């Protein structure tokens, strides 16, 4: 997987039941910690955050919104 940066859009590859998140849910990287840990924000359609889990890189997939965004 490409290296993740702040504000990258990601999808979960595994569910996180304790945060009511399913595989495939889309979030945004809002902080990067040690040991490949990423703080994510998941928001509803109105932009209100409803979950902010810390996820290991193995549980994430980078999402490209346009083909020209691929490095």
CORHUZI-V930487 format. One record per backbone hydrogen bond with DSSP energy under -1.0 kcal/mol. NH is the residue of the N-H (numbers start at 1). CO is the residue of the C=O. E is the energy in kcal/mol with one decimal. If there is no record, write none. Layout:
BEGIN
NH/CO/E  NH/CO/E
END
This chain:
BEGIN
7/29/-2.9  8/5/-1.8  10/27/-2.6  11/61/-2.8  12/25/-2.0  13/59/-2.4  16/21/-2.0  19/16/-2.0  20/17/-1.6  21/16/-1.9  24/12/-2.4  25/22/-2.0  27/10/-2.7  28/41/-1.8  29/8/-2.3  30/39/-3.1  31/39/-1.3  33/37/-3.1  38/55/-2.6  39/31/-2.5  40/53/-2.7  41/28/-2.1  42/51/-2.6  44/48/-2.2  47/44/-2.1  50/42/-3.1  51/42/-1.3  55/38/-2.9  57/36/-1.7  59/56/-2.3  60/57/-1.6  61/11/-1.8  63/9/-2.9  69/66/-1.9  70/67/-1.3
END
